[in-house]
Amino acid sequence: MNARNEPPIVAELGRPETPEETAARKSETSRKHRANQTFLNLVMALIASLAIVLVTVLVVVRPDLPAAPPVDYQSIAAATDSPVPLVAPVLPEGWSANSAVYNGSPPDGVATWYIGFITPQQQFIGVRQGIDANPTWLSNQLMSRTATGSTTVAGVSWQVFDYRTTNDVGNFAHALSTTNESSSFVVFGTAADEEFDTLVSALAEVVG
């Protein structure tokens, strides 16, 4: 029988471990344990990442919501207490408005009527009417740009501000402006010339 404090006999060796072999065995056991822990940590991290992605997909990816109903800008214009007629053009099928707002008491003192249109080609054109507007108001609406030309549509002369080849112009890629005895008008957006012509032709009754 081994003495109480003799190292145990290792079956593979047929003899007790030397101190060096004991240290090596414990070191290898520790290495395997650390390797297993690292693998488990990687698996847990992967599972956590997949869970985050799944939650994000469930929150962000939603079925398409129905389009908002068109704004009845003509009814709004008719019901607005304005000192002058507000433009409310009759447009062909395929045009719709997504906004119509009258601001009768803005900080600059110029009452403003605004309509935002979506064209048949799914482009944007906005119409802004400034009542008794001054040149400063008009220049601000046009972002202080210089006219690039002029055109006459349905008997009304318009200044043209064509900046479609300029970067970062947003919804002011193209604009037209004109003024009558009571209001200044700015028509601006991203549509092609043909759709601008359709809209300003429909505005001619009030603008001209």
FIKOLZA-1660 file (N, C-alpha, C; in steps of 0.1 Angstrom, whole numbers, plus 5000, padded with zeros to 4 digits):
% residues 208
   i   px   py   pz ch aa at
   1 5009 4988 5000  A  M  N
   1 5000 5000 5000  A  M CA
   1 5009 5012 5000  A  M  C
   2 5005 5023 4992  A  N  N
   2 5012 5035 4991  A  N CA
   2 5012 5043 5004  A  N  C
   3 5022 5049 5007  A  A  N
   3 5022 5058 5019  A  A CA
   3 5012 5069 5016  A  A  C
   4 5007 5075 5028  A  R  N
   4 4996 5084 5027  A  R CA
   4 4999 5096 5017  A  R  C
   5 5011 5101 5017  A  N  N
   5 5014 5113 5009  A  N CA
   5 5022 5110 4996  A  N  C
   6 5022 5097 4992  A  E  N
   6 5028 5094 4979  A  E CA
   6 5018 5097 4968  A  E  C
   7 5023 5102 4957  A  P  N
   7 5014 5105 4946  A  P CA
   7 5008 5092 4941  A  P  C
   8 4995 5093 4935  A  P  N
   8 4989 5081 4930  A  P CA
   8 4996 5075 4918  A  P  C
   9 4994 5062 4916  A  I  N
   9 5000 5056 4905  A  I CA
   9 4991 5058 4893  A  I  C
  10 4997 5063 4882  A  V  N
  10 4989 5066 4870  A  V CA
  10 4989 5053 4861  A  V  C
  11 4977 5049 4857  A  A  N
  11 4976 5036 4850  A  A CA
  11 4984 5036 4837  A  A  C
  12 4984 5047 4830  A  E  N
  12 4992 5048 4817  A  E CA
  12 5007 5047 4820  A  E  C
  13 5011 5052 4831  A  L  N
  13 5025 5052 4834  A  L CA
  13 5030 5039 4841  A  L  C
  14 5021 5034 4849  A  G  N
  14 5024 5022 4858  A  G CA
  14 5033 5026 4870  A  G  C
  15 5033 5039 4872  A  R  N
  15 5041 5045 4883  A  R CA
  15 5035 5058 4888  A  R  C
  16 5039 5063 4899  A  P  N
  16 5034 5076 4903  A  P CA
  16 5039 5087 4894  A  P  C
  17 5031 5098 4892  A  E  N
  17 5035 5110 4885  A  E CA
  17 5046 5117 4891  A  E  C
  18 5055 5122 4883  A  T  N
  18 5065 5131 4888  A  T CA
  18 5058 5145 4890  A  T  C
  19 5064 5154 4898  A  P  N
  19 5059 5167 4900  A  P CA
  19 5057 5174 4886  A  P  C
  20 5067 5172 4877  A  E  N
  20 5067 5179 4864  A  E CA
  20 5055 5173 4856  A  E  C
  21 5052 5160 4857  A  E  N
  21 5041 5155 4849  A  E CA
  21 5028 5159 4855  A  E  C
  22 5027 5160 4868  A  T  N
  22 5015 5165 4875  A  T CA
  22 5012 5180 4870  A  T  C
  23 5022 5188 4870  A  A  N
  23 5021 5202 4866  A  A CA
  23 5016 5203 4851  A  A  C
  24 5022 5194 4843  A  A  N
  24 5019 5194 4829  A  A CA
  24 5004 5190 4827  A  A  C
  25 5000 5179 4834  A  R  N
  25 4986 5175 4833  A  R CA
  25 4977 5185 4837  A  R  C
  26 4979 5192 4848  A  K  N
  26 4970 5203 4853  A  K CA
  26 4970 5214 4843  A  K  C
  27 4981 5218 4837  A  S  N
  27 4982 5228 4827  A  S CA
  27 4974 5225 4815  A  S  C
  28 4975 5212 4810  A  E  N
  28 4967 5208 4799  A  E CA
  28 4952 5208 4802  A  E  C
  29 4948 5204 4814  A  T  N
  29 4934 5204 4818  A  T CA
  29 4929 5218 4818  A  T  C
  30 4937 5228 4823  A  S  N
  30 4933 5242 4824  A  S CA
  30 4931 5248 4810  A  S  C
  31 4941 5243 4801  A  R  N
  31 4940 5248 4787  A  R CA
  31 4927 5244 4780  A  R  C
  32 4924 5231 4782  A  K  N
  32 4912 5226 4776  A  K CA
  32 4899 5233 4782  A  K  C
  33 4900 5235 4795  A  H  N
  33 4888 5242 4801  A  H CA
  33 4887 5256 4795  A  H  C
  34 4898 5263 4794  A  R  N
  34 4897 5277 4788  A  R CA
  34 4892 5277 4774  A  R  C
  35 4897 5266 4766  A  A  N
  35 4893 5265 4752  A  A CA
  35 4878 5263 4751  A  A  C
  36 4873 5254 4760  A  N  N
  36 4859 5251 4760  A  N CA
  36 4851 5264 4764  A  N  C
  37 4856 5271 4774  A  Q  N
  37 4849 5284 4778  A  Q CA
  37 4849 5294 4767  A  Q  C
  38 4860 5295 4759  A  T  N
  38 4860 5304 4748  A  T CA
  38 4850 5300 4738  A  T  C
  39 4850 5288 4734  A  F  N
  39 4840 5283 4724  A  F CA
  39 4826 5286 4729  A  F  C
  40 4823 5283 4742  A  L  N
  40 4809 5285 4747  A  L CA
  40 4806 5300 4746  A  L  C
  41 4816 5309 4750  A  N  N
  41 4814 5323 4749  A  N CA
  41 4811 5328 4735  A  N  C
  42 4818 5322 4725  A  L  N
  42 4815 5326 4711  A  L CA
  42 4801 5322 4707  A  L  C
  43 4797 5309 4711  A  V  N
  43 4784 5305 4708  A  V CA
  43 4773 5314 4714  A  V  C
  44 4775 5318 4726  A  M  N
  44 4765 5326 4733  A  M CA
  44 4765 5340 4726  A  M  C
  45 4777 5345 4722  A  A  N
  45 4777 5358 4716  A  A CA
  45 4770 5358 4702  A  A  C
  46 4772 5346 4695  A  L  N
  46 4765 5345 4682  A  L CA
  46 4750 5344 4684  A  L  C
  47 4746 5337 4694  A  I  N
  47 4731 5336 4697  A  I CA
  47 4725 5349 4700  A  I  C
  48 4733 5357 4709  A  A  N
  48 4728 5370 4712  A  A CA
  48 4727 5379 4700  A  A  C
  49 4737 5379 4691  A  S  N
  49 4737 5387 4679  A  S CA
  49 4725 5383 4670  A  S  C
  50 4723 5370 4669  A  L  N
  50 4711 5366 4660  A  L CA
  50 4698 5371 4666  A  L  C
  51 4697 5370 4680  A  A  N
  51 4685 5375 4686  A  A CA
  51 4683 5390 4684  A  A  C
  52 4694 5398 4684  A  I  N
  52 4692 5412 4682  A  I CA
  52 4688 5415 4667  A  I  C
  53 4694 5407 4658  A  V  N
  53 4690 5409 4644  A  V CA
  53 4675 5405 4642  A  V  C
  54 4671 5395 4648  A  L  N
  54 4657 5390 4647  A  L CA
  54 4647 5401 4652  A  L  C
  55 4650 5406 4664  A  V  N
  55 4642 5417 4670  A  V CA
  55 4642 5429 4661  A  V  C
  56 4653 5433 4655  A  T  N
  56 4654 5444 4646  A  T CA
  56 4645 5442 4634  A  T  C
  57 4646 5430 4628  A  V  N
  57 4638 5427 4616  A  V CA
  57 4623 5428 4620  A  V  C
  58 4619 5422 4631  A  L  N
  58 4605 5422 4635  A  L CA
  58 4600 5436 4637  A  L  C
  59 4608 5445 4643  A  V  N
  59 4604 5459 4645  A  V CA
  59 4604 5467 4633  A  V  C
  60 4614 5466 4624  A  V  N
  60 4616 5475 4613  A  V CA
  60 4607 5470 4601  A  V  C
  61 4608 5457 4598  A  V  N
  61 4601 5452 4586  A  V CA
  61 4586 5451 4589  A  V  C
  62 4578 5459 4583  A  R  N
  62 4564 5459 4585  A  R CA
  62 4557 5458 4572  A  R  C
  63 4545 5453 4571  A  P  N
  63 4538 5453 4558  A  P CA
  63 4535 5467 4554  A  P  C
  64 4535 5469 4540  A  D  N
  64 4532 5482 4535  A  D CA
  64 4519 5488 4540  A  D  C
  65 4520 5500 4545  A  L  N
  65 4508 5507 4550  A  L CA
  65 4501 5513 4538  A  L  C
  66 4488 5514 4539  A  P  N
  66 4480 5520 4528  A  P CA
  66 4484 5534 4526  A  P  C
  67 4484 5539 4514  A  A  N
  67 4487 5553 4511  A  A CA
  67 4477 5562 4517  A  A  C
  68 4482 5574 4522  A  A  N
  68 4473 5583 4528  A  A CA
  68 4463 5589 4517  A  A  C
  69 4451 5591 4521  A  P  N
  69 4441 5596 4511  A  P CA
  69 4445 5610 4506  A  P  C
  70 4442 5613 4494  A  P  N
  70 4446 5626 4488  A  P CA
  70 4439 5637 4496  A  P  C
  71 4446 5649 4497  A  V  N
  71 4440 5661 4503  A  V CA
  71 4431 5668 4494  A  V  C
  72 4419 5672 4499  A  D  N
  72 4410 5679 4490  A  D CA
  72 4413 5694 4491  A  D  C
  73 4423 5698 4483  A  Y  N
  73 4428 5712 4484  A  Y CA
  73 4418 5722 4479  A  Y  C
  74 4409 5717 4470  A  Q  N
  74 4399 5727 4465  A  Q CA
  74 4389 5730 4475  A  Q  C
  75 4385 5721 4483  A  S  N
  75 4375 5724 4494  A  S CA
  75 4382 5732 4505  A  S  C
  76 4395 5730 4508  A  I  N
  76 4402 5738 4517  A  I CA
  76 4403 5752 4513  A  I  C
  77 4407 5754 4500  A  A  N
  77 4408 5767 4494  A  A CA
  77 4395 5775 4495  A  A  C
  78 4384 5768 4492  A  A  N
  78 4371 5774 4491  A  A CA
  78 4366 5778 4505  A  A  C
  79 4370 5771 4516  A  A  N
  79 4366 5773 4529  A  A CA
  79 4375 5783 4537  A  A  C
  80 4386 5787 4530  A  T  N
  80 4396 5796 4537  A  T CA
  80 4392 5811 4535  A  T  C
  81 4393 5818 4546  A  D  N
  81 4390 5832 4546  A  D CA
  81 4402 5840 4541  A  D  C
  82 4403 5841 4528  A  S  N
  82 4415 5848 4522  A  S CA
  82 4410 5861 4516  A  S  C
  83 4418 5871 4516  A  P  N
  83 4414 5884 4510  A  P CA
  83 4414 5883 4494  A  P  C
  84 4421 5873 4489  A  V  N
  84 4422 5872 4474  A  V CA
  84 4419 5857 4471  A  V  C
  85 4415 5855 4458  A  P  N
  85 4413 5841 4454  A  P CA
  85 4425 5832 4456  A  P  C
  86 4424 5821 4461  A  L  N
  86 4435 5811 4462  A  L CA
  86 4435 5802 4450  A  L  C
  87 4447 5798 4445  A  V  N
  87 4448 5789 4434  A  V CA
  87 4443 5775 4439  A  V  C
  88 4435 5769 4431  A  A  N
  88 4430 5755 4433  A  A CA
  88 4428 5749 4420  A  A  C
  89 4439 5745 4413  A  P  N
  89 4437 5741 4399  A  P CA
  89 4430 5728 4397  A  P  C
  90 4422 5727 4386  A  V  N
  90 4416 5715 4382  A  V CA
  90 4426 5707 4373  A  V  C
  91 4430 5695 4378  A  L  N
  91 4441 5688 4371  A  L CA
  91 4436 5675 4365  A  L  C
  92 4443 5670 4355  A  P  N
  92 4438 5657 4349  A  P CA
  92 4440 5645 4359  A  P  C
  93 4434 5634 4355  A  E  N
  93 4435 5622 4363  A  E CA
  93 4449 5618 4365  A  E  C
  94 4453 5613 4377  A  G  N
  94 4466 5609 4380  A  G CA
  94 4473 5619 4389  A  G  C
  95 4468 5631 4390  A  W  N
  95 4474 5641 4399  A  W CA
  95 4467 5640 4413  A  W  C
  96 4474 5642 4424  A  S  N
  96 4468 5643 4437  A  S CA
  96 4476 5652 4446  A  S  C
  97 4470 5657 4456  A  A  N
  97 4477 5666 4466  A  A CA
  97 4479 5658 4479  A  A  C
  98 4491 5660 4485  A  N  N
  98 4493 5654 4498  A  N CA
  98 4494 5664 4509  A  N  C
  99 4492 5677 4505  A  S  N
  99 4492 5688 4516  A  S CA
  99 4486 5700 4510  A  S  C
 100 4479 5707 4519  A  A  N
 100 4473 5720 4515  A  A CA
 100 4471 5728 4528  A  A  C
 101 4479 5739 4529  A  V  N
 101 4479 5747 4541  A  V CA
 101 4478 5762 4538  A  V  C
 102 4470 5769 4545  A  Y  N
 102 4469 5783 4545  A  Y CA
 102 4474 5789 4558  A  Y  C
 103 4484 5798 4557  A  N  N
 103 4490 5805 4569  A  N CA
 103 4487 5820 4567  A  N  C
 104 4477 5824 4575  A  G  N
 104 4472 5838 4574  A  G CA
 104 4480 5848 4582  A  G  C
 105 4488 5843 4591  A  S  N
 105 4496 5852 4600  A  S CA
 105 4510 5847 4603  A  S  C
 106 4518 5847 4592  A  P  N
 106 4532 5842 4594  A  P CA
 106 4541 5853 4600  A  P  C
 107 4553 5850 4605  A  P  N
 107 4562 5860 4611  A  P CA
 107 4566 5871 4601  A  P  C
 108 4567 5868 4588  A  D  N
 108 4571 5878 4579  A  D CA
 108 4560 5887 4574  A  D  C
 109 4547 5884 4579  A  G  N
 109 4536 5892 4575  A  G CA
 109 4530 5889 4561  A  G  C
 110 4535 5879 4554  A  V  N
 110 4529 5876 4541  A  V CA
 110 4521 5863 4542  A  V  C
 111 4508 5865 4541  A  A  N
 111 4499 5853 4541  A  A CA
 111 4502 5844 4530  A  A  C
 112 4502 5831 4532  A  T  N
 112 4507 5821 4522  A  T CA
 112 4498 5809 4521  A  T  C
 113 4495 5805 4509  A  W  N
 113 4487 5794 4505  A  W CA
 113 4497 5784 4499  A  W  C
 114 4497 5771 4503  A  Y  N
 114 4506 5761 4498  A  Y CA
 114 4499 5749 4495  A  Y  C
 115 4502 5743 4483  A  I  N
 115 4497 5729 4479  A  I CA
 115 4509 5721 4475  A  I  C
 116 4509 5709 4479  A  G  N
 116 4519 5699 4475  A  G CA
 116 4513 5689 4466  A  G  C
 117 4518 5687 4454  A  F  N
 117 4512 5678 4444  A  F CA
 117 4521 5666 4442  A  F  C
 118 4515 5654 4439  A  I  N
 118 4522 5643 4434  A  I CA
 118 4517 5641 4420  A  I  C
 119 4527 5641 4410  A  T  N
 119 4523 5640 4396  A  T CA
 119 4520 5626 4392  A  T  C
 120 4515 5625 4380  A  P  N
 120 4513 5611 4374  A  P CA
 120 4525 5603 4373  A  P  C
 121 4537 5610 4372  A  Q  N
 121 4550 5603 4371  A  Q CA
 121 4556 5601 4385  A  Q  C
 122 4548 5603 4395  A  Q  N
 122 4553 5602 4409  A  Q CA
 122 4564 5611 4413  A  Q  C
 123 4563 5623 4407  A  Q  N
 123 4572 5634 4411  A  Q CA
 123 4565 5644 4419  A  Q  C
 124 4573 5653 4425  A  F  N
 124 4567 5663 4434  A  F CA
 124 4567 5677 4427  A  F  C
 125 4556 5684 4429  A  I  N
 125 4555 5699 4425  A  I CA
 125 4548 5706 4436  A  I  C
 126 4554 5716 4441  A  G  N
 126 4547 5724 4451  A  G CA
 126 4543 5738 4446  A  G  C
 127 4532 5743 4450  A  V  N
 127 4527 5756 4446  A  V CA
 127 4526 5765 4459  A  V  C
 128 4532 5777 4458  A  R  N
 128 4531 5786 4470  A  R CA
 128 4527 5799 4465  A  R  C
 129 4516 5804 4471  A  Q  N
 129 4510 5817 4467  A  Q CA
 129 4512 5827 4479  A  Q  C
 130 4520 5838 4477  A  G  N
 130 4522 5848 4487  A  G CA
 130 4513 5860 4484  A  G  C
 131 4504 5863 4493  A  I  N
 131 4494 5874 4491  A  I CA
 131 4501 5887 4495  A  I  C
 132 4500 5896 4485  A  D  N
 132 4506 5910 4487  A  D CA
 132 4521 5908 4491  A  D  C
 133 4528 5898 4484  A  A  N
 133 4542 5895 4488  A  A CA
 133 4551 5906 4483  A  A  C
 134 4562 5908 4491  A  N  N
 134 4572 5917 4487  A  N CA
 134 4583 5910 4480  A  N  C
 135 4593 5917 4473  A  P  N
 135 4604 5910 4466  A  P CA
 135 4612 5902 4475  A  P  C
 136 4614 5906 4487  A  T  N
 136 4622 5898 4497  A  T CA
 136 4615 5884 4499  A  T  C
 137 4602 5884 4501  A  W  N
 137 4595 5871 4502  A  W CA
 137 4598 5862 4490  A  W  C
 138 4596 5868 4478  A  L  N
 138 4598 5860 4466  A  L CA
 138 4612 5855 4465  A  L  C
 139 4622 5863 4468  A  S  N
 139 4636 5859 4467  A  S CA
 139 4639 5848 4477  A  S  C
 140 4633 5849 4489  A  N  N
 140 4635 5838 4499  A  N CA
 140 4629 5825 4494  A  N  C
 141 4617 5825 4488  A  Q  N
 141 4611 5813 4483  A  Q CA
 141 4619 5806 4473  A  Q  C
 142 4626 5814 4465  A  L  N
 142 4635 5809 4454  A  L CA
 142 4649 5807 4458  A  L  C
 143 4652 5808 4471  A  M  N
 143 4665 5806 4477  A  M CA
 143 4675 5815 4471  A  M  C
 144 4671 5827 4468  A  S  N
 144 4680 5838 4463  A  S CA
 144 4687 5834 4450  A  S  C
 145 4681 5825 4442  A  R  N
 145 4687 5821 4430  A  R CA
 145 4684 5831 4419  A  R  C
 146 4692 5830 4409  A  T  N
 146 4691 5838 4397  A  T CA
 146 4683 5831 4386  A  T  C
 147 4673 5838 4380  A  A  N
 147 4666 5832 4369  A  A CA
 147 4675 5827 4358  A  A  C
 148 4672 5815 4352  A  T  N
 148 4679 5810 4341  A  T CA
 148 4672 5812 4328  A  T  C
 149 4660 5817 4328  A  G  N
 149 4653 5820 4316  A  G CA
 149 4639 5824 4318  A  G  C
 150 4631 5823 4308  A  S  N
 150 4616 5827 4310  A  S CA
 150 4608 5819 4300  A  S  C
 151 4595 5817 4303  A  T  N
 151 4586 5810 4294  A  T CA
 151 4572 5816 4296  A  T  C
 152 4564 5813 4286  A  T  N
 152 4550 5817 4286  A  T CA
 152 4542 5805 4284  A  T  C
 153 4533 5803 4294  A  V  N
 153 4524 5791 4293  A  V CA
 153 4510 5796 4295  A  V  C
 154 4501 5793 4286  A  A  N
 154 4487 5796 4287  A  A CA
 154 4485 5812 4288  A  A  C
 155 4494 5819 4282  A  G  N
 155 4493 5833 4282  A  G CA
 155 4499 5840 4294  A  G  C
 156 4505 5833 4303  A  V  N
 156 4511 5838 4315  A  V CA
 156 4526 5837 4314  A  V  C
 157 4533 5848 4316  A  S  N
 157 4548 5848 4316  A  S CA
 157 4554 5844 4329  A  S  C
 158 4563 5835 4329  A  W  N
 158 4570 5829 4341  A  W CA
 158 4585 5831 4340  A  W  C
 159 4591 5834 4351  A  Q  N
 159 4606 5833 4352  A  Q CA
 159 4609 5819 4355  A  Q  C
 160 4620 5814 4349  A  V  N
 160 4624 5800 4350  A  V CA
 160 4637 5799 4359  A  V  C
 161 4637 5790 4368  A  F  N
 161 4649 5787 4377  A  F CA
 161 4652 5772 4376  A  F  C
 162 4660 5769 4365  A  D  N
 162 4663 5755 4362  A  D CA
 162 4676 5751 4368  A  D  C
 163 4676 5744 4379  A  Y  N
 163 4689 5740 4386  A  Y CA
 163 4689 5725 4387  A  Y  C
 164 4683 5718 4377  A  R  N
 164 4683 5703 4378  A  R CA
 164 4696 5697 4376  A  R  C
 165 4706 5704 4370  A  T  N
 165 4720 5698 4369  A  T CA
 165 4729 5701 4381  A  T  C
 166 4723 5708 4391  A  T  N
 166 4731 5712 4402  A  T CA
 166 4729 5701 4413  A  T  C
 167 4739 5698 4421  A  N  N
 167 4738 5688 4432  A  N CA
 167 4731 5694 4444  A  N  C
 168 4724 5685 4451  A  D  N
 168 4718 5689 4464  A  D CA
 168 4708 5700 4463  A  D  C
 169 4700 5699 4453  A  V  N
 169 4689 5710 4452  A  V CA
 169 4676 5705 4457  A  V  C
 170 4675 5692 4460  A  G  N
 170 4662 5687 4466  A  G CA
 170 4650 5690 4458  A  G  C
 171 4640 5694 4465  A  N  N
 171 4627 5697 4458  A  N CA
 171 4627 5710 4450  A  N  C
 172 4638 5717 4451  A  F  N
 172 4639 5730 4443  A  F CA
 172 4648 5728 4431  A  F  C
 173 4647 5716 4425  A  A  N
 173 4655 5714 4413  A  A CA
 173 4651 5723 4401  A  A  C
 174 4638 5726 4401  A  H  N
 174 4632 5734 4390  A  H CA
 174 4621 5743 4396  A  H  C
 175 4621 5755 4392  A  A  N
 175 4610 5764 4397  A  A CA
 175 4606 5774 4387  A  A  C
 176 4594 5779 4388  A  L  N
 176 4588 5790 4380  A  L CA
 176 4582 5800 4389  A  L  C
 177 4583 5812 4386  A  S  N
 177 4576 5823 4394  A  S CA
 177 4570 5833 4386  A  S  C
 178 4559 5839 4391  A  T  N
 178 4553 5850 4384  A  T CA
 178 4545 5858 4395  A  T  C
 179 4541 5870 4391  A  T  N
 179 4534 5879 4401  A  T CA
 179 4523 5886 4393  A  T  C
 180 4511 5887 4400  A  N  N
 180 4500 5895 4395  A  N CA
 180 4498 5907 4405  A  N  C
 181 4486 5913 4403  A  E  N
 181 4484 5925 4412  A  E CA
 181 4481 5922 4426  A  E  C
 182 4478 5909 4430  A  S  N
 182 4475 5906 4444  A  S CA
 182 4484 5896 4450  A  S  C
 183 4491 5888 4442  A  S  N
 183 4499 5877 4448  A  S CA
 183 4512 5874 4440  A  S  C
 184 4522 5868 4446  A  S  N
 184 4533 5862 4439  A  S CA
 184 4532 5847 4440  A  S  C
 185 4536 5840 4430  A  F  N
 185 4534 5826 4429  A  F CA
 185 4548 5819 4426  A  F  C
 186 4551 5808 4433  A  V  N
 186 4563 5800 4430  A  V CA
 186 4558 5786 4429  A  V  C
 187 4562 5780 4417  A  V  N
 187 4559 5766 4415  A  V CA
 187 4572 5759 4414  A  V  C
 188 4574 5749 4422  A  F  N
 188 4588 5743 4423  A  F CA
 188 4587 5728 4425  A  F  C
 189 4597 5720 4421  A  G  N
 189 4596 5706 4423  A  G CA
 189 4607 5698 4415  A  G  C
 190 4604 5685 4413  A  T  N
 190 4613 5676 4406  A  T CA
 190 4608 5671 4393  A  T  C
 191 4596 5675 4389  A  A  N
 191 4590 5669 4377  A  A CA
 191 4596 5674 4364  A  A  C
 192 4592 5668 4353  A  A  N
 192 4597 5672 4340  A  A CA
 192 4589 5684 4335  A  A  C
 193 4594 5691 4325  A  D  N
 193 4588 5703 4320  A  D CA
 193 4573 5701 4316  A  D  C
 194 4570 5689 4310  A  E  N
 194 4556 5687 4306  A  E CA
 194 4546 5687 4318  A  E  C
 195 4551 5682 4329  A  E  N
 195 4542 5682 4341  A  E CA
 195 4541 5696 4347  A  E  C
 196 4552 5703 4347  A  F  N
 196 4551 5717 4351  A  F CA
 196 4542 5725 4342  A  F  C
 197 4542 5723 4329  A  D  N
 197 4534 5730 4320  A  D CA
 197 4519 5727 4323  A  D  C
 198 4516 5714 4325  A  T  N
 198 4502 5710 4329  A  T CA
 198 4497 5718 4341  A  T  C
 199 4505 5719 4351  A  L  N
 199 4501 5725 4363  A  L CA
 199 4500 5740 4361  A  L  C
 200 4510 5747 4355  A  V  N
 200 4509 5761 4354  A  V CA
 200 4498 5766 4344  A  V  C
 201 4495 5757 4335  A  S  N
 201 4483 5760 4326  A  S CA
 201 4470 5760 4334  A  S  C
 202 4469 5750 4343  A  A  N
 202 4457 5750 4352  A  A CA
 202 4456 5761 4361  A  A  C
 203 4468 5767 4364  A  L  N
 203 4468 5779 4374  A  L CA
 203 4465 5792 4366  A  L  C
 204 4465 5792 4353  A  A  N
 204 4464 5805 4346  A  A CA
 204 4452 5813 4349  A  A  C
 205 4441 5806 4352  A  E  N
 205 4428 5814 4354  A  E CA
 205 4429 5823 4366  A  E  C
 206 4436 5819 4376  A  V  N
 206 4438 5828 4388  A  V CA
 206 4451 5836 4387  A  V  C
 207 4461 5830 4381  A  V  N
 207 4474 5837 4381  A  V CA
 207 4474 5848 4370  A  V  C
 208 4468 5845 4359  A  G  N
 208 4469 5855 4348  A  G CA
 208 4461 5868 4350  A  G  C
% end
